[in-house]
Amino acid sequence: MSSLNICGFFCLASGHCVSSTKPNSTFKTYYCIYDTTVQCASAAAVGAELRIYSPMNDVILTDNMIALVFARAHILSSGGTVLLEASHLYPFPHDLSSDSYEDTIANVPSAFIFGVGTVGGGYGMLERPAKFSDAPVEKIKVFDINISDYVRNSTRLSIMQLMQVGPHWMNARVPIAGSTVHFFGPCWLIDPTGKIAISIESIVMNLGGPSVPPQVAPPPDFSSPSKCKCYVAFPSTTSSSVLSAQPGTLAM
């Protein structure tokens, strides 16, 4: 159980269309490919290549057009080019030559990443200088996360770093190595090795199947000879056939 998804506003450039044919098939699939970057809250950025399904001879977006993108991702631990397999792309086709073009778009340059993966260890502690001289140095707990997802016609492994940033994480425990977690948060920074670090907004630990099999309700008894009536002249007084609705809702 693993998945890696990214969403955010991306600046696209160098668009071009390509076709792909799967082995033992003559059917062609067409894509549009764009150069872009994955930006972090620290203002750091890493190069990325975005691919999305496209009709043949589709219109290429103008260079430096910004789009809201939802995509699966493959992120290298060494800081190489990020591969994005977009499922949705919503461009903002305003006047790109205007200085006010970006004023019409939400000021959210850092991308958000959410995924399900396996904790890979790599536990550590970072220190961030306090905002005020009399405040203590902030301790940030970090650990690695390994995630596989299907990107560019194959399953690829991504290795990133998750960070517990902020005082509300001070007493929170970190997940056990080898456990499966679901997380969500913005791209925060790129560490010295080129690894993208995510500032966790939320995390669900120890994902897995239920330890106790769910109880299955017995099948209904169809042996009764009585037939359900679709039309009645008077409302029934039994609780099983009375429909009630709260204000503002519709009972069906």
VODOTOR-387274 format. One record per residue: x, y, z of N, C-alpha, C in turn. Coordinates in steps of 0.05 Angstrom, whole numbers, padded with zeros to 5 digits. Layout:
<rs>
R   n.xx   n.yy   n.zz  ca.xx  ca.yy  ca.zz   c.xx   c.yy   c.zz
R      X      Y      Z      X      Y      Z      X      Y      Z
...
</rs>
This chain:
<rs>
R   n.xx   n.yy   n.zz  ca.xx  ca.yy  ca.zz   c.xx   c.yy   c.zz
R  00017 -00024  00000  00000  00000  00000  00018  00025  00000
R  00018  00039 -00023  00036  00062 -00025  00026  00080 -00047
R  00028  00106 -00043  00021  00126 -00063  00033  00152 -00056
R  00040  00168 -00077  00053  00194 -00074  00039  00213 -00093
R  00026  00234 -00082  00012  00253 -00098  00021  00281 -00091
R  00020  00299 -00110  00028  00327 -00106  00008  00345 -00119
R  00003  00368 -00106 -00015  00388 -00118 -00004  00416 -00112
R -00010  00434 -00130 -00001  00461 -00126 -00001  00477 -00152
R  00010  00501 -00151  00011  00518 -00174  00039  00516 -00186
R  00040  00509 -00212  00065  00505 -00226  00067  00523 -00250
R  00091  00534 -00254  00097  00550 -00277  00108  00532 -00299
R  00095  00531 -00322  00101  00512 -00343  00116  00526 -00366
R  00134  00510 -00379  00149  00521 -00402  00159  00498 -00420
R  00167  00505 -00444  00179  00486 -00463  00160  00463 -00469
R  00135  00469 -00472  00115  00448 -00477  00119  00435 -00505
R  00115  00409 -00507  00115  00395 -00532  00099  00369 -00529
R  00089  00359 -00552  00073  00335 -00552  00090  00311 -00561
R  00085  00288 -00549  00099  00264 -00557  00078  00241 -00558
R  00085  00219 -00571  00068  00196 -00572  00083  00172 -00561
R  00068  00153 -00550  00080  00129 -00538  00064  00105 -00547
R  00078  00083 -00554  00066  00058 -00561  00075  00036 -00542
R  00057  00022 -00530  00064  00001 -00512  00073 -00024 -00527
R  00090 -00040 -00515  00099 -00065 -00528  00076 -00083 -00536
R  00079 -00096 -00560  00059 -00114 -00570  00032 -00099 -00576
R  00034 -00074 -00582  00010 -00059 -00588  00016 -00038 -00609
R -00004 -00032 -00626 -00001 -00011 -00646 -00015  00015 -00638
R -00028  00015 -00615 -00044  00037 -00606 -00025  00058 -00594
R -00028  00083 -00603 -00011  00105 -00594 -00026  00121 -00573
R -00011  00129 -00552 -00021  00147 -00532 -00006  00173 -00534
R -00020  00196 -00533 -00008  00222 -00536 -00007  00237 -00510
R  00015  00251 -00506  00020  00266 -00481  00030  00294 -00488
R  00026  00312 -00470  00040  00338 -00470  00060  00338 -00447
R  00084  00347 -00452  00105  00348 -00432  00114  00377 -00429
R  00118  00384 -00403  00127  00412 -00397  00150  00411 -00376
R  00167  00430 -00378  00187  00435 -00357  00175  00452 -00336
R  00182  00447 -00311  00172  00463 -00289  00190  00459 -00265
R  00182  00469 -00242  00198  00465 -00217  00179  00458 -00194
R  00189  00443 -00175  00174  00439 -00150  00187  00458 -00129
R  00171  00478 -00121  00181  00498 -00103  00175  00492 -00074
R  00193  00500 -00056  00191  00496 -00027  00185  00522 -00013
R  00176  00519  00012  00170  00543  00028  00196  00559  00034
R  00219  00546  00033  00244  00559  00038  00255  00575  00014
R  00239  00575 -00008  00246  00588 -00034  00264  00571 -00050
R  00273  00547 -00040  00288  00529 -00057  00270  00515 -00077
R  00282  00505 -00099  00266  00492 -00119  00282  00471 -00133
R  00269  00450 -00143  00282  00429 -00157  00268  00425 -00184
R  00283  00420 -00205  00272  00417 -00232  00253  00393 -00234
R  00233  00396 -00251  00213  00375 -00254  00204  00374 -00283
R  00194  00350 -00291  00182  00347 -00317  00154  00336 -00314
R  00135  00350 -00325  00107  00343 -00322  00096  00331 -00348
R  00082  00309 -00345  00069  00296 -00368  00039  00292 -00362
R  00023  00297 -00383 -00006  00294 -00380 -00017  00283 -00406
R -00038  00265 -00404 -00051  00255 -00428 -00062  00279 -00444
R -00060  00276 -00470 -00068  00298 -00488 -00079  00287 -00514
R -00099  00299 -00525 -00108  00292 -00552 -00086  00297 -00573
R -00086  00283 -00595 -00067  00288 -00616 -00070  00317 -00626
R -00048  00330 -00631 -00047  00358 -00641 -00060  00377 -00621
R -00058  00371 -00595 -00069  00389 -00575 -00053  00416 -00575
R -00066  00437 -00566 -00054  00463 -00564 -00035  00464 -00541
R -00010  00472 -00545  00010  00474 -00524  00006  00500 -00509
R  00009  00498 -00482  00006  00522 -00466  00030  00541 -00470
R  00025  00566 -00468  00046  00587 -00472  00066  00585 -00449
R  00092  00590 -00456  00113  00589 -00436  00106  00608 -00413
R  00113  00599 -00389  00110  00614 -00364  00081  00617 -00355
R  00063  00601 -00367  00036  00601 -00358  00034  00585 -00332
R  00019  00594 -00313  00016  00580 -00287 -00009  00563 -00288
R -00008  00539 -00276 -00030  00521 -00276 -00032  00507 -00249
R -00057  00502 -00241 -00062  00486 -00217 -00060  00456 -00226
R -00043  00441 -00213 -00037  00414 -00222 -00041  00394 -00199
R -00053  00371 -00206 -00055  00348 -00189 -00041  00325 -00203
R -00021  00312 -00190 -00005  00292 -00203  00006  00272 -00184
R  00011  00248 -00195  00028  00229 -00182  00057  00237 -00186
R  00075  00229 -00168  00103  00239 -00170  00123  00218 -00164
R  00146  00222 -00176  00170  00206 -00170  00192  00226 -00163
R  00202  00224 -00138  00221  00243 -00127  00246  00229 -00120
R  00269  00236 -00132  00294  00223 -00127  00306  00234 -00101
R  00320  00216 -00086  00332  00224 -00061  00357  00241 -00066
R  00368  00241 -00090  00392  00256 -00095  00387  00283 -00107
R  00361  00291 -00110  00355  00317 -00120  00353  00319 -00150
R  00351  00297 -00164  00348  00297 -00193  00321  00307 -00202
R  00316  00306 -00228  00291  00316 -00238  00267  00301 -00228
R  00247  00315 -00217  00222  00303 -00207  00204  00296 -00231
R  00193  00273 -00232  00175  00265 -00253  00146  00267 -00243
R  00130  00283 -00257  00102  00287 -00250  00084  00275 -00271
R  00065  00258 -00262  00045  00246 -00280  00018  00258 -00273
R  00011  00279 -00287 -00012  00296 -00280 -00038  00282 -00288
R -00058  00284 -00270 -00085  00274 -00276 -00103  00298 -00282
R -00097  00321 -00270 -00113  00345 -00275 -00095  00369 -00277
R -00101  00386 -00296 -00085  00411 -00301 -00104  00433 -00309
R -00104  00455 -00293 -00122  00477 -00297 -00106  00503 -00301
R -00101  00511 -00326 -00084  00535 -00331 -00099  00561 -00325
R -00083  00582 -00321 -00093  00609 -00317 -00085  00626 -00342
R -00102  00625 -00363 -00094  00638 -00388 -00100  00668 -00390
R -00088  00683 -00372 -00091  00712 -00373 -00068  00724 -00389
R -00065  00750 -00389 -00044  00764 -00404 -00017  00759 -00390
R -00001  00741 -00401  00024  00734 -00388  00044  00757 -00389
R  00041  00776 -00408  00060  00798 -00410  00054  00820 -00389
R  00032  00818 -00376  00025  00838 -00356  00040  00833 -00330
R  00049  00855 -00317  00062  00852 -00291  00043  00843 -00269
R  00017  00845 -00274 -00003  00837 -00254 -00014  00809 -00259
R -00001  00794 -00277 -00011  00767 -00283 -00013  00749 -00258
R  00008  00749 -00242  00008  00732 -00218 -00010  00743 -00196
R -00018  00768 -00198 -00036  00779 -00178 -00063  00766 -00178
R -00070  00753 -00200 -00096  00740 -00203 -00096  00711 -00192
R -00073  00702 -00183 -00069  00675 -00174 -00062  00674 -00144
R -00072  00655 -00130 -00066  00652 -00101 -00036  00651 -00097
R -00027  00664 -00076  00002  00665 -00070  00009  00640 -00054
R  00011  00617 -00067  00018  00592 -00054  00039  00578 -00072
R  00063  00588 -00072  00084  00577 -00090  00094  00550 -00083
R  00093  00542 -00057  00103  00516 -00049  00082  00495 -00054
R  00091  00472 -00065  00073  00450 -00071  00066  00434 -00046
R  00043  00421 -00046  00034  00404 -00024  00036  00375 -00033
R  00046  00358 -00014  00050  00330 -00020  00035  00314  00000
R  00020  00294 -00009  00007  00275  00009  00011  00247 -00002
R  00015  00228  00017  00021  00201  00008  00019  00181  00030
R  00022  00156  00021  00023  00133  00039  00049  00118  00034
R  00065  00114  00055  00090  00101  00051  00101  00088  00076
R  00125  00077  00074  00137  00063  00096  00160  00079  00108
R  00160  00081  00134  00181  00096  00148  00207  00081  00145
R  00228  00095  00135  00253  00083  00129  00275  00088  00149
R  00268  00099  00172  00289  00106  00192  00300  00133  00186
R  00327  00136  00187  00339  00162  00182  00332  00183  00203
R  00328  00174  00228  00319  00192  00249  00340  00212  00255
R  00332  00237  00260  00351  00258  00267  00337  00281  00281
R  00353  00301  00289  00342  00324  00302  00356  00349  00290
R  00341  00368  00280  00352  00393  00270  00345  00415  00289
R  00361  00436  00288  00356  00460  00305  00351  00484  00287
R  00330  00499  00294  00324  00523  00279  00325  00546  00298
R  00340  00568  00290  00342  00591  00308  00315  00602  00316
R  00313  00611  00340  00287  00622  00350  00282  00649  00337
R  00256  00656  00334  00249  00681  00323  00255  00705  00341
R  00256  00700  00367  00263  00721  00386  00287  00713  00402
R  00303  00732  00411  00328  00727  00424  00325  00711  00450
R  00303  00716  00464  00299  00703  00490  00284  00676  00488
R  00277  00667  00463  00263  00643  00460  00282  00620  00456
R  00275  00595  00464  00293  00573  00461  00296  00564  00432
R  00317  00551  00425  00322  00541  00398  00301  00519  00392
R  00289  00520  00369  00268  00501  00362  00281  00474  00353
R  00272  00452  00365  00281  00426  00357  00261  00414  00337
R  00272  00404  00314  00255  00393  00293  00263  00364  00289
R  00244  00346  00293  00249  00317  00289  00244  00310  00260
R  00262  00294  00249  00261  00286  00221  00264  00256  00218
R  00253  00245  00197  00256  00217  00190  00250  00213  00161
R  00260  00190  00150  00256  00185  00121  00231  00170  00116
R  00220  00173  00092  00196  00159  00083  00201  00148  00055
R  00194  00122  00051  00198  00109  00025  00170  00104  00013
R  00167  00113 -00012  00141  00112 -00025  00144  00102 -00054
R  00128  00083 -00062  00128  00074 -00090  00101  00081 -00103
R  00102  00089 -00128  00078  00095 -00143  00084  00090 -00172
R  00062  00087 -00188  00064  00081 -00216  00067  00108 -00232
R  00091  00113 -00242  00096  00138 -00256  00112  00131 -00281
R  00104  00142 -00304  00118  00138 -00329  00121  00108 -00336
R  00098  00095 -00334  00095  00067 -00343  00111  00047 -00326
R  00118  00054 -00302  00132  00035 -00284  00129  00044 -00255
R  00132  00025 -00237  00131  00031 -00208  00159  00041 -00200
R  00159  00065 -00188  00184  00078 -00181  00184  00085 -00151
R  00208  00082 -00139  00211  00088 -00110  00220  00116 -00106
R  00207  00130 -00088  00215  00157 -00079  00223  00156 -00050
R  00244  00171 -00043  00254  00173 -00016  00254  00203 -00008
R  00239  00210  00012  00238  00238  00021  00243  00239  00051
R  00242  00263  00062  00246  00267  00090  00221  00281  00101
R  00210  00271  00123  00188  00284  00137  00198  00298  00162
R  00187  00322  00166  00196  00339  00188  00173  00347  00206
R  00177  00346  00232  00156  00354  00251  00164  00383  00260
R  00153  00402  00245  00161  00430  00249  00139  00444  00266
R  00147  00459  00286  00128  00474  00302  00126  00464  00331
R  00118  00481  00349  00117  00473  00378  00095  00452  00383
R  00075  00450  00366  00054  00430  00371  00064  00401  00367
R  00088  00398  00354  00100  00371  00351  00120  00365  00373
R  00123  00383  00393  00145  00380  00412  00143  00353  00427
R  00119  00345  00435  00116  00320  00450  00106  00297  00434
R  00104  00301  00408  00094  00280  00390  00115  00259  00385
R  00108  00234  00384  00127  00213  00379  00130  00210  00349
R  00153  00199  00341  00157  00193  00313  00149  00164  00307
R  00140  00158  00283  00132  00131  00277  00155  00111  00277
R  00149  00086  00281  00169  00064  00282  00178  00058  00254
R  00204  00052  00251  00215  00045  00225  00201  00019  00215
R  00193  00019  00190  00180 -00004  00178  00150 -00001  00179
R  00139  00018  00194  00110  00021  00196  00100  00037  00172
R  00075  00035  00166  00062  00049  00144  00047  00073  00155
R  00051  00096  00142  00038  00121  00151  00026  00135  00127
R  00006  00152  00133 -00006  00171  00114  00001  00198  00124
R  00011  00216  00106  00019  00243  00114  00010  00263  00094
R  00011  00288  00102  00004  00311  00085  00019  00335  00095
R  00029  00351  00076  00043  00375  00083  00056  00388  00059
R  00066  00413  00063  00079  00428  00041  00108  00420  00039
R  00119  00423  00014  00148  00421  00011  00162  00443  00027
R  00180  00435  00045  00191  00455  00063  00219  00464  00055
R  00236  00445  00048  00264  00453  00040  00276  00429  00026
R  00301  00434  00016  00317  00413  00003  00342  00410  00020
R  00347  00387  00031  00370  00383  00049  00396  00383  00034
R  00419  00383  00047  00445  00385  00033  00450  00362  00013
R  00437  00339  00017  00440  00316 -00001  00422  00318 -00025
R  00404  00338 -00026  00385  00341 -00048  00358  00329 -00043
R  00354  00318 -00019  00329  00305 -00012  00308  00326 -00005
R  00283  00323 -00016  00261  00341 -00009  00250  00334  00018
R  00246  00355  00034  00235  00351  00061  00207  00363  00062
R  00189  00349  00075  00161  00356  00077  00155  00364  00106
R  00143  00387  00110  00135  00395  00137  00107  00383  00142
R  00105  00364  00160  00080  00350  00164  00059  00368  00176
R  00036  00368  00163  00012  00381  00174 -00005  00361  00189
R -00006  00337  00178 -00020  00315  00192 -00008  00289  00185
R -00010  00269  00203  00001  00243  00198 -00017  00222  00212
R -00021  00200  00198 -00036  00177  00210 -00016  00154  00210
R -00011  00143  00234  00009  00123  00238 -00003  00095  00238
R  00015  00076  00233  00008  00047  00235 -00016  00039  00219
R -00016  00047  00194 -00037  00038  00176 -00035  00008  00171
R -00058 -00004  00167 -00059 -00033  00161 -00087 -00043  00163
R -00090 -00069  00158 -00116 -00081  00159 -00126 -00084  00188
R -00151 -00088  00193 -00161 -00092  00220 -00150 -00117  00233
R -00143 -00114  00259 -00133 -00137  00273 -00154 -00158  00279
R -00179 -00150  00280 -00201 -00168  00285 -00219 -00168  00260
R -00224 -00191  00248 -00241 -00191  00224 -00268 -00179  00230
R -00279 -00163  00211 -00305 -00150  00216 -00327 -00171  00217
R -00346 -00165  00235 -00369 -00184  00237 -00388 -00179  00214
R -00395 -00200  00201 -00413 -00199  00178 -00441 -00204  00187
R -00459 -00186  00180 -00487 -00190  00188 -00499 -00214  00174
R -00517 -00229  00187 -00529 -00252  00174 -00546 -00242  00151
R -00549 -00259  00131 -00565 -00252  00108 -00594 -00248  00116
R -00609 -00231  00102 -00637 -00227  00109 -00654 -00252  00104
R -00675 -00255  00119 -00693 -00278  00116 -00713 -00272  00094
R -00710 -00287  00071 -00728 -00284  00049 -00751 -00305  00048
R -00753 -00319  00070 -00773 -00341  00071 -00801 -00332  00075
R -00804 -00307  00084 -00831 -00297  00090 -00847 -00294  00064
R -00871 -00303  00064 -00888 -00302  00040 -00899 -00275  00035
R -00897 -00256  00055 -00909 -00230  00052 -00894 -00214  00030
R -00908 -00198  00015 -00897 -00183 -00006 -00897 -00153  00001
R -00875 -00140 -00003 -00873 -00112  00003 -00890 -00096 -00016
R -00906 -00077 -00005 -00924 -00061 -00021 -00911 -00034 -00028
R -00911 -00027 -00053 -00899 -00002 -00061 -00918  00022 -00056
R -00944  00017 -00055 -00964  00038 -00052 -00982  00032 -00029
R -00986  00052 -00011 -01004  00048  00012 -01022  00073  00014
R -01047  00068  00025 -01066  00090  00028 -01061  00106  00053
R -01049  00093  00074 -01044  00106  00099 -01016  00100  00108
R -01003  00119  00121 -00975  00115  00130 -00974  00094  00151
R -00952  00079  00150 -00948  00058  00170 -00938  00070  00196
R -00945  00057  00218 -00937  00066  00245 -00912  00051  00255
R -00902  00031  00239 -00879  00016  00248 -00854  00033  00242
R -00834  00031  00260 -00809  00047  00258 -00793  00040  00233
R -00796  00015  00223 -00779  00007  00201 -00788  00019  00175
R -00813  00030  00174 -00822  00041  00148 -00827  00071  00150
R -00820  00083  00172 -00824  00112  00175 -00799  00126  00167
R -00802  00145  00148 -00779  00161  00139 -00780  00188  00153
R -00758  00196  00165 -00757  00222  00178 -00734  00238  00167
R -00738  00264  00166 -00718  00281  00155 -00713  00304  00174
R -00687  00311  00176 -00680  00334  00192 -00684  00360  00176
R -00687  00382  00189 -00690  00407  00173 -00667  00411  00154
R -00673  00417  00129 -00653  00422  00109 -00644  00397  00095
R -00655  00374  00101 -00648  00349  00087 -00672  00337  00074
R -00667  00320  00055 -00688  00307  00040 -00688  00277  00046
R -00710  00267  00055 -00713  00238  00060 -00723  00225  00035
R -00710  00203  00028 -00717  00188  00003 -00721  00159  00010
</rs>
